Amino acid sequence: MRFDVLTLFPELFEPSLRLGVTRRAFESRQVDVQLWGLRDFADNAYRRVDDRPFGGGPGMVMLIDPLERALAAVHAARAAADIAAASPSTTPQPPVILFSPAGRPLTQARVQAFSRSPEGAILICGRYEGLDQRFVDRHVTEEISLGDFVLSGGELPALTLLDAVARLMPGVLNDEKSHQQDSFSDGLLDCPHYSRPEVHAGEGVPSVLMSGHHAEIARWRREQQLTATARRRPDLLEKARREGLLSRQDLKLLSKLGL
């Protein structure tokens, strides 16, 4: 899949694409990331891509013309790649994603959907006070937020999305089951994990994990998931109930625990 990133700071992405376990997805181009520097599409000697907002007020607004030129270049490059691959009619148009506090929160379910979409997405990284609204109205198909706070730009959210998608690609994690046990993968938080040493500062590993009884270990882990979610994120537990994500055994266990 392909992600095109429109940004003022392409250099922010390059280290993250080369480091860590997720680099396997980027190096193999399972997740093909193309970086587009927005200043390359400015039409003035100073490569300026922002100006003062109409109506006054603090800050600057990203200009529509460089954004539209960059987006047109992305679409042209994608079309050329499809023609070269002899598949111009089989790949759907990619969504144009803007990272914005006004967007819907990014969830694991949305990340999983991205990981299954051959078209990937076009990611718009805003800066300053935001983008000219006319660009948003004409071209943006979805707005995504990382939460109820404000960042300096869309680069960190874009990196977050790319990392979350990359780790779901086959062969990226050493154990394919790793991401299946992640928090949110089944609607609940993950269970606690332990490793060496067996005893640290007088505190030992839960005995069930040392028992070798796989069914008991699985039962304990599920109980820990349910308990942690009920205590820390009761909203997730209620959502899991509503959406039918809990098994009959889960419901019995919750009743036994008084949850």
Phi, psi and chi 1 to 4 in degrees:
 res  aa     phi    psi   chi1   chi2   chi3   chi4
   1 MET       -  158.4   73.8 -169.9   62.5      -
   2 ARG  -122.6  134.8  171.6  170.9  171.0  162.2
   3 PHE  -120.4  123.4  -73.1   87.7      -      -
   4 ASP  -102.4  127.5  -68.2  -87.3      -      -
   5 VAL  -115.0  118.6 -176.5      -      -      -
   6 LEU   -97.1  116.7  -81.7   61.4      -      -
   7 THR  -151.1  154.0  171.9      -      -      -
   8 LEU   -80.5  -15.3  -71.4  173.0      -      -
   9 PHE  -132.8   70.1  -58.9  105.2      -      -
  10 PRO   -59.1  -27.5    1.2   -3.8      -      -
  11 GLU   -65.8  -19.1   58.6  -88.9   22.3      -
  12 LEU   -67.9  -24.3  -75.4  176.8      -      -
  13 PHE   -86.1  -31.4  -70.3   82.3      -      -
  14 GLU   -59.3  -44.7  -68.2  161.1    2.2      -
  15 PRO   -61.1  -40.3  -22.5   34.0      -      -
  16 SER   -67.7  -25.7  -65.3      -      -      -
  17 LEU   -80.3  -12.3  -58.0 -179.4      -      -
  18 ARG  -108.5   -9.8  -63.5 -164.1  -51.3  -92.8
  19 LEU  -116.3  156.1  -59.1  173.5      -      -
  20 GLY    76.4  175.9      -      -      -      -
  21 VAL   -65.4  -28.6   69.2      -      -      -
  22 THR   -70.7  -12.9   52.5      -      -      -
  23 ARG   -59.4  -25.2   76.2 -176.3 -172.3  -78.3
  24 ARG   -60.4  -39.1  -62.3  170.6 -177.1  170.4
  25 ALA   -67.5  -37.1      -      -      -      -
  26 PHE   -77.8  -40.5  -56.1  125.3      -      -
  27 GLU   -66.1  -37.2  -71.0  174.7   -7.9      -
  28 SER   -80.9   -9.8   66.4      -      -      -
  29 ARG    64.6   21.4  -66.6 -154.2  166.1 -177.1
  30 GLN   -59.1  -37.4  -71.9 -173.8   85.3      -
  31 VAL  -117.7  101.9 -179.5      -      -      -
  32 ASP   -91.9  111.1 -179.3   12.4      -      -
  33 VAL  -104.6  121.6  179.0      -      -      -
  34 GLN  -112.3  123.7  -60.8  -67.0  -39.4      -
  35 LEU  -100.4  133.1  -58.6  172.4      -      -
  36 TRP  -124.2  112.8  -58.9   79.0      -      -
  37 GLY   -77.3  119.0      -      -      -      -
  38 LEU   -65.0  -27.7  -74.5  169.5      -      -
  39 ARG   -66.8  -21.4  -65.2 -167.1 -171.5  -79.6
  40 ASP   -67.5  -13.2  -65.4  -23.1      -      -
  41 PHE  -110.3   10.4  -62.1   91.5      -      -
  42 ALA   -75.3  152.9      -      -      -      -
  43 ASP  -113.9   27.7   61.3   -4.8      -      -
  44 ASN  -132.5  161.6   57.0   82.1      -      -
  45 ALA   -64.0  -25.6      -      -      -      -
  46 TYR   -90.4    1.7  -61.3  100.1      -      -
  47 ARG    55.5   39.6  -55.8  177.4   77.1 -158.6
  48 ARG   -80.9  133.6 -172.0  172.8 -179.5  176.2
  49 VAL  -123.8   12.4  -64.1      -      -      -
  50 ASP  -140.9  162.5   62.3  -60.2      -      -
  51 ASP  -157.1  171.8 -151.9  -27.0      -      -
  52 ARG   -67.7  147.8  -65.7 -175.4  -62.2  -84.8
  53 PRO   -76.3  141.2   26.8  -33.4      -      -
  54 PHE   -63.9  142.4  -76.1  118.9      -      -
  55 GLY    91.5   -5.3      -      -      -      -
  56 GLY    81.8 -178.7      -      -      -      -
  57 GLY   114.5  168.6      -      -      -      -
  58 PRO   -76.8  162.6   30.2  -35.8      -      -
  59 GLY    79.1 -177.6      -      -      -      -
  60 MET  -126.7  162.1  -54.5  -68.1  -85.9      -
  61 VAL  -121.4  137.4  175.0      -      -      -
  62 MET   -70.6  131.1  -65.5 -177.0   70.9      -
  63 LEU   -72.5  147.8  -61.5  170.8      -      -
  64 ILE   -73.8  -36.0 -173.4  171.1      -      -
  65 ASP   -62.7  -50.4  -73.0  -24.8      -      -
  66 PRO   -60.8  -36.5  -22.4   33.5      -      -
  67 LEU   -63.2  -44.8  -73.2  162.9      -      -
  68 GLU   -68.0  -37.3  -72.6 -163.4  -33.5      -
  69 ARG   -64.5  -41.8  -77.3 -167.8  -73.9  -92.5
  70 ALA   -64.1  -43.7      -      -      -      -
  71 LEU   -64.3  -39.9 -175.3   59.3      -      -
  72 ALA   -62.4  -39.3      -      -      -      -
  73 ALA   -64.5  -38.6      -      -      -      -
  74 VAL   -63.1  -48.3  169.2      -      -      -
  75 HIS   -61.3  -39.2  -76.1  -53.9      -      -
  76 ALA   -65.2  -42.3      -      -      -      -
  77 ALA   -65.8  -39.9      -      -      -      -
  78 ARG   -65.2  -41.4  -80.7  178.2  168.3 -103.2
  79 ALA   -63.0  -41.4      -      -      -      -
  80 ALA   -64.7  -39.0      -      -      -      -
  81 ALA   -66.3  -38.5      -      -      -      -
  82 ASP   -65.2  -41.0  -75.2  -14.9      -      -
  83 ILE   -64.4  -42.4  -68.6  171.4      -      -
  84 ALA   -63.0  -32.0      -      -      -      -
  85 ALA   -88.8    2.5      -      -      -      -
  86 ALA    59.1   35.7      -      -      -      -
  87 SER  -138.6   48.0   59.3      -      -      -
  88 PRO   -66.9  -20.6   24.4  -34.1      -      -
  89 SER  -105.8   -1.4   61.8      -      -      -
  90 THR   -99.0  -19.3   58.9      -      -      -
  91 THR   -97.2  123.1  -56.9      -      -      -
  92 PRO   -64.9  160.2  -15.2   27.9      -      -
  93 GLN   -65.2  135.7  -77.7  -65.2  -52.3      -
  94 PRO   -74.2  147.5   29.6  -36.3      -      -
  95 PRO   -68.1  149.0   24.9  -32.9      -      -
  96 VAL  -103.8  112.3  178.3      -      -      -
  97 ILE  -103.9  128.5  -52.0  -64.1      -      -
  98 LEU  -111.7  130.0  173.4   65.1      -      -
  99 PHE   -86.3  120.1  -63.2  101.6      -      -
 100 SER  -152.9  144.7  161.1      -      -      -
 101 PRO   -60.2  -20.1  -21.8   32.1      -      -
 102 ALA   -82.9   -5.6      -      -      -      -
 103 GLY   -79.3  171.6      -      -      -      -
 104 ARG   -76.1  142.9  -63.5  175.8   61.9 -175.9
 105 PRO   -60.5  139.9  -23.1   33.5      -      -
 106 LEU   -72.6  130.2 -177.5   63.7      -      -
 107 THR  -124.0  163.9   64.1      -      -      -
 108 GLN   -62.2  -35.1 -173.5   66.6   13.3      -
 109 ALA   -62.3  -40.3      -      -      -      -
 110 ARG   -68.3  -39.4 -170.7   68.5 -175.2   96.7
 111 VAL   -61.0  -43.5  169.4      -      -      -
 112 GLN   -62.7  -37.2  -70.0  168.5  -21.1      -
 113 ALA   -63.8  -42.8      -      -      -      -
 114 PHE   -59.8  -40.9  -85.4  119.0      -      -
 115 SER   -66.0  -19.4   74.0      -      -      -
 116 ARG  -100.6   -1.6  -64.0 -171.5  -66.0  -94.7
 117 SER   -95.8  117.8   62.3      -      -      -
 118 PRO   -64.8  -25.0   23.5  -33.5      -      -
 119 GLU   -80.7  -14.5   69.9  -87.3   17.3      -
 120 GLY    64.5 -131.6      -      -      -      -
 121 ALA  -167.8  163.7      -      -      -      -
 122 ILE  -106.5  121.7  -60.8  170.9      -      -
 123 LEU  -105.9  122.9  -50.8 -179.5      -      -
 124 ILE  -102.7  120.1  -48.8  -65.8      -      -
 125 CYS  -102.6  103.5  -59.8      -      -      -
 126 GLY   -76.7  164.9      -      -      -      -
 127 ARG  -146.6  176.5  -79.0  -90.3  162.1  174.6
 128 TYR    60.3 -138.0  -46.0  123.2      -      -
 129 GLU   -82.8   -5.2  -69.3  -61.3  -51.5      -
 130 GLY   129.2 -169.1      -      -      -      -
 131 LEU   -98.7  153.7  -79.0   60.0      -      -
 132 ASP   -54.2  124.5 -171.6  -54.9      -      -
 133 GLN   -60.0  -26.0 -174.0   62.7   36.0      -
 134 ARG   -63.6  -34.2  -69.1  167.2  -67.4 -174.2
 135 PHE   -67.0  -43.3  179.3   86.1      -      -
 136 VAL   -60.2  -47.4  179.2      -      -      -
 137 ASP   -64.3  -36.7  -65.7  -20.2      -      -
 138 ARG   -82.3  -34.6  -68.4  178.3 -170.7  175.0
 139 HIS  -122.4  -29.7  -56.6  -69.5      -      -
 140 VAL   -77.1  128.8  170.8      -      -      -
 141 THR  -101.2  -18.1   57.5      -      -      -
 142 GLU  -156.4  139.4 -178.6  178.8   -7.3      -
 143 GLU  -112.8  136.3  -64.0 -174.3   52.2      -
 144 ILE  -126.1  140.1  -71.7  178.4      -      -
 145 SER  -123.5  148.5  169.9      -      -      -
 146 LEU   -89.3  -10.5  -67.4 -169.7      -      -
 147 GLY   155.3 -179.3      -      -      -      -
 148 ASP   -86.4   65.7  -65.5  -20.4      -      -
 149 PHE  -154.9  168.5   55.5   91.8      -      -
 150 VAL  -118.0  132.4  178.2      -      -      -
 151 LEU  -106.1  170.1  -64.7  167.4      -      -
 152 SER   -72.5  -20.3  -61.6      -      -      -
 153 GLY  -171.3 -179.6      -      -      -      -
 154 GLY   -88.5    2.1      -      -      -      -
 155 GLU   -66.4  -44.9  -74.9   77.6   15.1      -
 156 LEU   -64.1  -44.0  -70.8  177.9      -      -
 157 PRO   -59.7  -39.1  -26.3   35.1      -      -
 158 ALA   -63.7  -43.4      -      -      -      -
 159 LEU   -62.8  -37.9  -79.0  166.2      -      -
 160 THR   -61.9  -46.2  -61.4      -      -      -
 161 LEU   -63.3  -44.7  174.4   60.0      -      -
 162 LEU   -62.2  -42.4  -67.8  171.2      -      -
 163 ASP   -64.1  -45.0 -177.7  -89.3      -      -
 164 ALA   -63.4  -37.9      -      -      -      -
 165 VAL   -72.9  -43.2  169.5      -      -      -
 166 ALA   -59.8  -39.0      -      -      -      -
 167 ARG   -71.3  -11.7   66.2 -170.3  -54.3  -80.3
 168 LEU   -89.3   -7.0  -62.5 -178.2      -      -
 169 MET   -73.4  143.7  -65.1  -66.0  101.7      -
 170 PRO   -57.1  133.8  -23.8   33.4      -      -
 171 GLY    84.1   -2.6      -      -      -      -
 172 VAL   -78.9  -50.1  170.7      -      -      -
 173 LEU   -83.4  149.0  -59.1 -177.1      -      -
 174 ASN   -63.7  -31.3  -68.7  -37.2      -      -
 175 ASP  -122.3  119.4 -171.4  -27.4      -      -
 176 GLU   -60.0  -22.5  -70.9  -64.6  -37.0      -
 177 LYS   -79.4  -11.6  -65.3 -179.0  179.8  178.4
 178 SER   -57.2  -51.3  -68.1      -      -      -
 179 HIS   -73.7  -18.8   67.3   74.3      -      -
 180 GLN   -69.7  -21.6  -62.8  172.6   12.9      -
 181 GLN  -100.9    4.6  -62.5  177.5   -5.1      -
 182 ASP   -63.1  157.1  -72.4  -21.0      -      -
 183 SER   -55.8  142.9  -66.7      -      -      -
 184 PHE    77.6  -13.4  -47.7  114.3      -      -
 185 SER   -62.6  -33.8  -68.2      -      -      -
 186 ASP  -116.6   20.7   60.3   -3.2      -      -
 187 GLY    91.3   -6.3      -      -      -      -
 188 LEU  -120.0  167.5  -56.0  177.2      -      -
 189 LEU   -73.8  159.6  -61.2  179.2      -      -
 190 ASP   -75.1  162.2 -163.6    4.5      -      -
 191 CYS   -84.8  164.2   64.3      -      -      -
 192 PRO   -71.1  154.7   22.4  -30.6      -      -
 193 HIS  -127.0  152.6  -60.5  -80.4      -      -
 194 TYR  -137.2  152.7  -61.1   84.7      -      -
 195 SER  -145.9 -167.6 -172.0      -      -      -
 196 ARG   -65.6  147.4  -82.8   81.1  179.7  159.6
 197 PRO   -80.0  162.5   31.0  -36.2      -      -
 198 GLU   -65.0  -34.1 -176.6  178.5  -21.7      -
 199 VAL  -126.9  129.3  178.2      -      -      -
 200 HIS  -134.1  124.9  174.7   71.5      -      -
 201 ALA    50.9   39.5      -      -      -      -
 202 GLY    81.1   -1.8      -      -      -      -
 203 GLU  -106.0  125.5 -176.3  178.1    2.4      -
 204 GLY   -97.9  169.7      -      -      -      -
 205 VAL   -76.8  142.0  173.7      -      -      -
 206 PRO   -49.6  131.4  -28.9   36.2      -      -
 207 SER   -60.3  -31.1   58.2      -      -      -
 208 VAL   -61.7  -31.7   64.6      -      -      -
 209 LEU   -72.5  -16.8  -62.2  178.7      -      -
 210 MET   -98.1   -0.8  -50.4  -63.3  -67.6      -
 211 SER   -78.4  -25.9   69.1      -      -      -
 212 GLY    77.3    4.7      -      -      -      -
 213 HIS   -91.8   99.0 -165.3  -56.4      -      -
 214 HIS   -63.5  -37.5  -62.8  -62.1      -      -
 215 ALA   -66.5  -41.0      -      -      -      -
 216 GLU   -66.9  -38.8  -71.4  -62.6  -35.8      -
 217 ILE   -63.3  -44.5  -68.9  171.4      -      -
 218 ALA   -62.5  -40.2      -      -      -      -
 219 ARG   -65.1  -43.0 -171.4  176.2  -61.1  112.5
 220 TRP   -63.2  -43.9  178.3   86.2      -      -
 221 ARG   -63.4  -40.5  -75.2  175.2  169.8  163.4
 222 ARG   -66.0  -40.0 -170.3   60.1  174.1  178.0
 223 GLU   -61.4  -41.0  178.4  179.4  -35.3      -
 224 GLN   -65.2  -40.1  -65.9  -64.1  -49.8      -
 225 GLN   -58.4  -50.0  -83.8 -168.6  -81.2      -
 226 LEU   -63.4  -42.5  -67.9  164.3      -      -
 227 THR   -66.9  -46.3  -58.0      -      -      -
 228 ALA   -62.5  -41.5      -      -      -      -
 229 THR   -67.1  -40.8  -53.3      -      -      -
 230 ALA   -63.0  -36.8      -      -      -      -
 231 ARG   -84.0  -38.7  -69.1  175.6  176.7  170.0
 232 ARG   -98.0  -35.9  -60.4 -178.8 -176.9 -175.8
 233 ARG  -136.4   67.5  -68.7  -68.4  -55.6  -84.4
 234 PRO   -58.3  -25.3   19.1  -31.6      -      -
 235 ASP   -63.3  -36.8   58.3  -50.0      -      -
 236 LEU   -67.7  -38.8  -70.0  178.8      -      -
 237 LEU   -64.9  -43.0 -173.8   60.7      -      -
 238 GLU   -64.7  -37.8  -71.7  -52.1  -51.3      -
 239 LYS   -64.3  -41.2 -178.1  179.1  179.4 -177.5
 240 ALA   -62.9  -37.0      -      -      -      -
 241 ARG   -63.0  -48.8  -72.4 -176.4 -162.8  -93.3
 242 ARG   -62.0  -37.7  -68.3 -166.0  -54.2  -89.6
 243 GLU   -89.2    4.4  -63.7 -178.2   -4.1      -
 244 GLY    70.3   29.5      -      -      -      -
 245 LEU   -86.4   -8.8  -60.4  178.2      -      -
 246 LEU   -97.7  134.9  -57.7 -178.6      -      -
 247 SER   -78.5  169.7   67.9      -      -      -
 248 ARG   -60.3  -38.0 -174.9  175.4  -59.7  176.8
 249 GLN   -65.2  -38.6 -173.1   63.4   33.0      -
 250 ASP   -59.1  -46.4  -70.3  -23.4      -      -
 251 LEU   -65.2  -38.5  -63.8  173.1      -      -
 252 LYS   -63.0  -42.9  -73.7 -177.6  178.3  178.8
 253 LEU   -64.6  -42.8 -175.8   55.2      -      -
 254 LEU   -61.1  -41.5  -74.1  169.0      -      -
 255 SER   -63.5  -41.5  177.6      -      -      -
 256 LYS   -63.1  -36.8  178.5 -178.7  176.4 -179.2
 257 LEU   -82.9   -3.3  -64.4  172.3      -      -
 258 GLY    74.1   27.7      -      -      -      -
 259 LEU  -111.8      -  -58.4  172.2      -      -
